[in-house]
Amino acid sequence: MNLENKIESIIFFKNEPVSFQELSKFLNVDLEMIKKSVDNLQDFYKNRGIVLVSNGEFISFGTHPSTNEFIEKMQKEELSNELSRAGLETLSIILYKGPISRREIDHIRGVNSSFILRALLIRGLIDRTEGVLGDRSYSYKATLKLLEYLGITREEDLPEYKTAFKKIEEFIKTTPAETEQNG
């Protein structure tokens, strides 16, 4: 598999911006080779439905600007629908455990939560911030808008907050980490 395919796979898998430095380190390839491959990928995608968006330091997938009209229409329809069970589950995890990384959410739920997180971000129910403790991933937490919708002033006012928080902590401690399972 060539370098461009590997970069493409990583960006798709991460489903969030990936730094050129991270790609260079992970793929054990010099930064200039990464930049050249990213340029080639951007050329490849320039006339497709998706594009590679870059600020020179990070890169991620995005939709082609010419698709904005119907993407906005789809987004409005998506926002008018009720939250799915998976959305409510993910939102609950974030409320009771946040700030929390996508990896931790995926571990608790047992499935990839990327699209659910995207939907919750679009609705303004959660915020995404740079990872804590120097982690390169993002952390997710409830927005003030969500707390307002729920009629509470702080997360600790959630029903059975302490009990649920303890149960989540126990679950995390008793289940093998993702890396141990795949080890």
C-alpha positions, 0 to 999 in steps of 0.5 A: 500500500502506498503512502497516500493510501495510508494517509487517506486511511488514517484520516478516514479512521480518525474522523477528525483533523490529523496533524502532519507531524502525527502522520510523519511520526506514525508512518515513520516518514519524513514531513516533506514526504507527508506534505507531498503525499497530502498535496497529491491527495488534495489534487485527487479529491479536488473534483470529487464529492469530498475534499481534503481540507488543510491549514498547513498543520492539520488535515481532514476530510470535508465536503466539496464546496459545490455540494453546500446547498444540498448538504445544508438541506440535509443538515437541517433535516437531520436537526429536525429529527429526534435524537436516536437511542445511540445519540441519547446513550452517547449524550448520557455518557458525556453528561455523566463522564465528560470531558471524555475522549471519543476513544473512551466513549467508543470503549463504553458503548462498544461501537464507533461513535464518530457520527453520533458525536458529529450530530451532537456537535451540529445540534450544539449539545456538546463541545469539542476541545483539545484533549486533556493532558497533552493527548492529541485527541479531542475531549467532549463535554456538555454545552451550557445549552444542553444544561439549559434544555435539561433545566439544570445549572450544573452536571452534578444536578443530574438524576443520580449523578454520583451513582451513575458516575461510580457505575461508569468508573467501575465499568471502565476499570473492569473491562479490558482497554481497547489496546489490550483486547486488540493486543 
